[in-house]
Structure formats: C-alpha cells, structure tokens
C-alpha cells in the first residue's frame, strides 16, 4: 500500500510539473534537423561558415523561447588545437531562492565533420543523426522548460562546437564554469537520438550507466523503464567519447550521454548518407515527451537525489 501511494504521489508530481507544456510534435523536430542537416551548411565542420550559420540558428531558437544568454552574449568563443569555435550557451534561471544556485546542464554538440567520402556524387556529411538529432532534442526540451517556468534549479543549455575535433568546445566551457565555481548538480548530454532500437528492453541508453544512479532515477521519475545500459557502449567506453566526459572530469558529478544509437542500429556514422530521411521523427518526439517529466523532476527535487556510486 505504501508503495502504491508513493507511485501515485510521484505520478501526480510529474503531472503537475509538466502539465503546462506543449507536447513535442514530430514536425517540430523534423524542421530543426532538416535545417541543420541541409547542404547549405556543408556538414557544419568546426570553425566553418556553415557551423556559424548553425550557431545563429540555435541563437534564434533561444530568443524565440525566451532563453537568455548565460554569458554577455549567446556565443562562447574558444581557441583550441588551431580551431576557433563557438559554443552557444543559454540560461534559464531557477525560481527557488536557494535551489536556483544549483545547476542542471543540458548539452549536445551541433558540429559535424563537414566533407566526407563521396558517394554517388555527394560528399557533404550532413550529420542528421550525428548530431542534429541531439541538438533538436535539447532545443525542444529547453523551449518547454523556458516557457513553463517551473524549474526551481537553474538550467544551462549548451550546444557545443568542436566535439568532432576532440570535445574541444565542452572542454573549454567546462573549465570556464569550473573557474566560476558553479554548483553543477547533473549534466545531461544528448547524442544520436534519431533511430530506435528494435531488440532492446529499453528505448534509450545512458553512457556510464553503472557510474551513478541517474538511469534508475530517470526511470523512476518518468514511471517507465525507458533508460537502460548498452553493452556496446561499455565495450567501446562511449562514456569518455562525448561531451559529458568534459564535465565529469572537471566536476566529478553525474554527467552522462543519453542516446538511442550505439552504432549497432545505424549504418551511416560519419557517412554522407546520414541524412534526414534516415531518421524516425515520431520516435524522437515520443521519446522527448516521455523523458521531459523526468528532466522537470531533476530541476525540482528538494535535495540532490542523483548521486555517483
């Protein structure tokens, strides 16, 4: 009986926290991915004109949602390994006088590899799944958080440049935020969410699942079993291969990548055929809508419930 009461309480808390947002529709995600993976951006390679066009597009989405810049401007420029990149960083201030000092960081890299090996006269690697899909996911989540205004904790939204060059943008930003001594609670990174698994008992996996209780908490907060652990991700140590790792190294707090693709279910990684028509936008929208109440819960628990093991 106590367990049933607890589950009902969790459900109604989620409902109250999430009821004021508009459900994400497949067309919205499709539109964002379609622009970011269009030929005019020429594969969004770091420090190219196409990547800067993508950065301006992301900025426009922040402004549209009422998301303020975290720094003086939305653009966080960095220089590393001969590249001049720019992260796009927004901020949603928390509404609780004490908890707003704690930060949830939502991130994804928006760069890609630019030009790839030519296939049928096409050499532009548009990166629809990698990682226009993750960028679109973050933009949709951030839009709902900003419009609902129900986050007690503050939220930083960071779209990273330079991931494909060695996590350059996230390394730069994580060091800046560490120097500011922010109170980072959790970092969620979104990567390659455009295609579903067909033979798993979960819908998305968490890199480094075994390192913290974030996966269990997300399943509890969403009242689902949607988050699991990928053996492929463990084998290839994907925990250290995306932008979450930069924040883990600096802050030693739960910092994980959420993905629906461990390369066993997608044949076009860093390939010119990573195009919009390969993605399942109904799956993406459904996944975001199921996950969103869990993110709202992370923003609003009275204590830092998510912990490293």
C-alpha positions as CSV (number, residue, x, y, z in Angstrom):
1,X,0.0,0.0,0.0
2,X,2.8,2.4,0.9
3,X,4.5,1.7,-2.5
4,X,1.3,2.4,-4.3
5,X,0.8,5.7,-2.5
6,X,4.4,6.7,-3.3
7,X,4.0,5.8,-7.0
8,X,0.8,7.8,-7.2
9,X,2.4,10.8,-5.5
10,X,5.3,10.6,-8.0
11,X,2.9,10.5,-10.9
12,X,0.9,13.5,-9.8
13,X,4.0,15.4,-9.0
14,X,5.2,14.8,-12.6
15,X,1.7,15.7,-13.9
16,X,1.7,19.0,-12.0
17,X,5.2,19.9,-13.1
18,X,4.8,19.1,-16.7
19,X,1.1,19.9,-17.4
20,X,1.9,23.4,-18.7
21,X,4.0,22.5,-21.7
22,X,3.0,21.7,-25.2
23,X,3.8,18.2,-26.4
24,X,6.6,18.0,-28.9
25,X,5.4,17.0,-32.4
26,X,7.4,15.1,-35.0
27,X,7.1,18.1,-37.4
28,X,8.9,20.4,-35.0
29,X,11.9,18.1,-34.6
30,X,11.9,17.3,-38.3
31,X,12.1,21.1,-39.1
32,X,15.1,21.7,-36.9
33,X,17.0,18.6,-38.1
34,X,16.1,19.4,-41.7
35,X,17.7,22.9,-41.5
36,X,20.8,21.8,-39.5
37,X,21.5,18.9,-41.9
38,X,20.8,20.8,-45.1
39,X,23.5,21.1,-47.8
40,X,23.8,24.9,-47.3
41,X,25.6,24.3,-44.0
42,X,28.1,21.9,-45.7
43,X,28.4,19.5,-42.9
44,X,28.8,22.0,-40.0
45,X,32.6,21.4,-39.6
46,X,34.1,23.3,-36.7
47,X,35.1,26.9,-37.5
48,X,33.4,27.0,-40.9
49,X,30.8,29.3,-42.3
50,X,28.3,26.5,-42.2
51,X,28.8,25.9,-38.5
52,X,28.4,29.7,-37.8
53,X,25.1,29.6,-39.7
54,X,24.0,26.7,-37.4
55,X,25.1,28.8,-34.4
56,X,23.0,31.7,-35.5
57,X,20.0,29.4,-36.0
58,X,20.4,28.0,-32.4
59,X,20.6,31.5,-31.1
60,X,17.3,32.4,-32.8
61,X,15.7,29.4,-31.2
62,X,16.9,30.6,-27.8
63,X,15.5,34.0,-28.4
64,X,12.2,32.6,-29.6
65,X,11.8,30.6,-26.4
66,X,12.8,33.5,-24.2
67,X,16.1,31.8,-23.1
68,X,18.7,34.4,-22.0
69,X,22.4,34.2,-22.8
70,X,24.5,32.7,-20.0
71,X,27.4,35.0,-20.7
72,X,27.2,38.5,-22.1
73,X,26.3,37.1,-25.4
74,X,24.9,33.7,-26.6
75,X,28.2,32.9,-28.2
76,X,31.1,31.4,-26.2
77,X,34.2,31.6,-28.4
78,X,37.2,29.4,-27.8
79,X,40.5,28.6,-29.5
80,X,42.0,25.1,-29.3
81,X,44.3,23.0,-31.4
82,X,44.3,25.6,-34.2
83,X,40.5,25.9,-34.3
84,X,38.3,28.9,-33.4
85,X,35.0,27.5,-32.4
86,X,31.9,28.9,-30.7
87,X,29.6,27.2,-28.2
88,X,26.0,28.6,-28.0
89,X,25.1,28.9,-24.3
90,X,21.7,29.9,-22.8
91,X,20.4,30.2,-19.3
92,X,17.0,29.6,-17.6
93,X,17.2,30.9,-14.0
94,X,15.5,28.8,-11.4
95,X,12.6,30.1,-9.4
96,X,13.6,29.0,-6.0
97,X,15.8,31.4,-4.0
98,X,18.0,28.6,-2.7
99,X,17.8,25.9,-5.3
100,X,18.5,28.3,-8.2
101,X,22.2,28.2,-7.2
102,X,22.3,24.6,-8.3
103,X,22.7,23.9,-12.0
104,X,21.4,21.3,-14.4
105,X,23.3,21.5,-17.6
106,X,21.7,20.2,-20.8
107,X,24.1,19.8,-23.8
108,X,24.7,18.5,-27.3
109,X,27.3,19.1,-29.9
110,X,26.0,20.8,-33.1
111,X,29.1,20.5,-35.2
112,X,29.8,17.6,-37.6
113,X,32.7,16.5,-39.9
114,X,32.0,18.6,-43.0
115,X,33.1,16.8,-46.1
116,X,33.2,13.0,-46.2
117,X,34.0,10.3,-48.7
118,X,32.0,10.8,-51.9
119,X,29.1,8.5,-52.5
120,X,27.0,9.0,-55.8
121,X,28.4,12.5,-56.3
122,X,27.5,13.5,-52.7
123,X,30.4,14.4,-50.4
124,X,28.7,16.6,-47.8
125,X,28.4,14.7,-44.5
126,X,25.2,16.4,-43.2
127,X,25.1,14.7,-39.8
128,X,21.4,14.4,-39.3
129,X,21.7,11.8,-36.6
130,X,25.1,12.9,-35.5
131,X,24.2,15.3,-34.1
132,X,21.4,17.4,-35.5
133,X,19.1,14.9,-33.7
134,X,20.7,15.7,-30.3
135,X,20.7,19.4,-30.9
136,X,17.0,19.3,-31.8
137,X,16.2,17.3,-28.7
138,X,18.0,19.9,-26.5
139,X,16.2,22.8,-28.2
140,X,12.8,21.2,-27.8
141,X,13.4,20.4,-24.1
142,X,14.9,23.9,-23.4
143,X,11.9,25.5,-25.1
144,X,9.4,23.7,-22.8
145,X,11.4,24.4,-19.7
146,X,11.7,28.1,-20.5
147,X,8.0,28.5,-21.4
148,X,6.7,26.6,-18.4
149,X,8.9,28.5,-15.9
150,X,8.6,25.6,-13.4
151,X,12.3,24.9,-12.7
152,X,13.5,25.5,-9.2
153,X,17.1,24.9,-10.2
154,X,18.7,26.9,-12.8
155,X,19.4,25.4,-16.2
156,X,22.3,26.0,-18.6
157,X,21.7,24.9,-22.2
158,X,25.0,24.4,-24.1
159,X,25.3,23.5,-27.8
160,X,28.9,22.6,-28.3
161,X,31.3,23.2,-31.2
162,X,34.4,21.1,-31.8
163,X,33.2,17.8,-30.5
164,X,34.3,16.1,-33.6
165,X,37.8,17.6,-33.2
166,X,38.2,16.1,-29.7
167,X,35.5,17.5,-27.4
168,X,37.1,21.0,-27.8
169,X,34.0,23.1,-27.0
170,X,32.9,21.2,-24.0
171,X,36.4,21.1,-22.6
172,X,36.6,24.9,-22.9
173,X,33.2,25.5,-21.3
174,X,33.6,23.1,-18.5
175,X,36.8,24.7,-17.5
176,X,35.2,28.2,-17.6
177,X,32.3,27.0,-15.4
178,X,34.6,25.3,-13.0
179,X,36.6,28.6,-12.6
180,X,33.3,30.3,-11.8
181,X,32.7,27.7,-9.1
182,X,29.2,26.9,-10.2
183,X,27.3,24.3,-8.3
184,X,26.8,21.8,-11.0
185,X,24.3,19.1,-10.0
186,X,24.0,17.0,-13.1
187,X,25.0,17.2,-16.8
188,X,22.8,15.5,-19.4
189,X,24.3,15.3,-22.9
190,X,22.2,14.2,-25.9
191,X,23.8,12.4,-28.8
192,X,22.4,10.5,-31.8
193,X,18.7,10.1,-30.9
194,X,17.2,9.7,-34.4
195,X,16.7,6.0,-34.7
196,X,15.1,3.4,-32.3
197,X,16.5,0.1,-31.2
198,X,14.4,-2.9,-32.4
199,X,15.6,-5.6,-30.0
200,X,16.2,-4.0,-26.6
201,X,14.0,-3.8,-23.5
202,X,14.8,-0.1,-23.2
203,X,14.4,2.9,-25.6
204,X,17.5,5.0,-24.8
205,X,20.7,4.2,-23.0
206,X,22.9,6.1,-20.7
207,X,26.7,6.1,-21.2
208,X,28.4,5.2,-17.9
209,X,25.1,3.9,-16.6
210,X,26.9,1.9,-13.9
211,X,28.7,5.0,-12.5
212,X,25.7,6.8,-11.0
213,X,22.0,6.3,-10.2
214,X,20.9,8.7,-12.9
215,X,19.4,5.9,-15.1
216,X,17.4,4.5,-12.2
217,X,16.2,7.9,-11.2
218,X,15.1,8.8,-14.7
219,X,13.1,5.6,-14.9
220,X,11.5,6.4,-11.5
221,X,10.8,10.0,-12.4
222,X,9.1,9.1,-15.7
223,X,7.4,5.9,-14.3
224,X,8.9,4.0,-17.2
225,X,11.8,1.6,-18.0
226,X,12.9,3.6,-21.0
227,X,16.5,4.1,-19.9
228,X,18.9,1.2,-20.0
229,X,22.6,0.2,-20.2
230,X,24.2,-0.7,-23.6
231,X,26.8,-3.4,-23.6
232,X,28.2,-1.9,-26.8
233,X,28.6,1.5,-25.0
234,X,30.5,-0.2,-22.2
235,X,32.7,-2.2,-24.6
236,X,33.8,0.9,-26.5
237,X,33.8,3.2,-23.5
238,X,31.4,5.7,-25.0
239,X,31.2,7.4,-21.6
240,X,34.5,9.1,-22.5
241,X,33.8,9.8,-26.1
242,X,31.2,12.6,-25.9
243,X,30.9,16.0,-24.3
244,X,29.5,14.7,-21.0
245,X,33.0,13.5,-20.2
246,X,34.5,17.0,-20.1
247,X,32.1,17.9,-17.3
248,X,32.7,14.7,-15.4
249,X,36.4,15.3,-15.5
250,X,36.1,18.9,-14.1
251,X,33.2,18.4,-11.6
252,X,33.0,14.7,-10.8
253,X,29.2,14.8,-10.7
254,X,26.8,12.7,-12.7
255,X,27.5,13.6,-16.3
256,X,26.2,11.2,-18.9
257,X,25.2,11.0,-22.6
258,X,21.7,9.9,-23.5
259,X,21.4,8.2,-26.9
260,X,19.3,5.7,-28.9
261,X,22.1,4.7,-31.1
262,X,25.2,2.6,-30.2
263,X,26.1,2.1,-33.9
264,X,24.5,-1.4,-34.0
265,X,21.3,0.1,-35.3
266,X,22.7,2.8,-37.6
267,X,24.9,2.2,-40.7
268,X,25.8,5.8,-41.5
269,X,28.1,7.1,-38.7
270,X,30.3,9.8,-40.2
271,X,28.9,8.9,-43.6
272,X,27.4,11.2,-46.3
273,X,24.1,9.1,-46.1
274,X,23.5,10.3,-42.5
275,X,20.5,12.3,-43.9
276,X,17.1,13.4,-42.6
277,X,15.3,10.6,-44.4
278,X,17.1,8.0,-42.3
279,X,15.5,9.3,-39.0
280,X,12.3,8.4,-37.2
281,X,10.8,11.7,-36.0
282,X,7.8,10.1,-34.4
283,X,10.1,8.1,-32.3
284,X,12.1,11.2,-31.4
285,X,9.1,13.2,-30.4
286,X,7.7,10.4,-28.3
287,X,11.0,9.9,-26.6
288,X,11.3,13.6,-25.7
289,X,7.7,13.7,-24.4
290,X,8.3,10.7,-22.2
291,X,11.6,12.0,-20.9
292,X,10.6,15.5,-20.2
293,X,8.8,14.9,-16.9
294,X,12.0,13.3,-15.6
295,X,14.0,16.4,-16.5
296,X,11.4,18.6,-14.8
297,X,11.8,16.4,-11.7
298,X,15.6,16.8,-11.7
299,X,15.0,20.5,-11.7
300,X,12.7,20.4,-8.8
301,X,13.6,17.8,-6.2
302,X,14.2,19.3,-2.7
303,X,17.6,17.6,-2.4
304,X,20.2,16.3,-4.9
305,X,18.8,12.8,-5.3
306,X,21.1,11.8,-8.2
307,X,24.4,10.6,-6.9
308,X,27.6,9.0,-8.2
309,X,28.1,5.4,-6.9
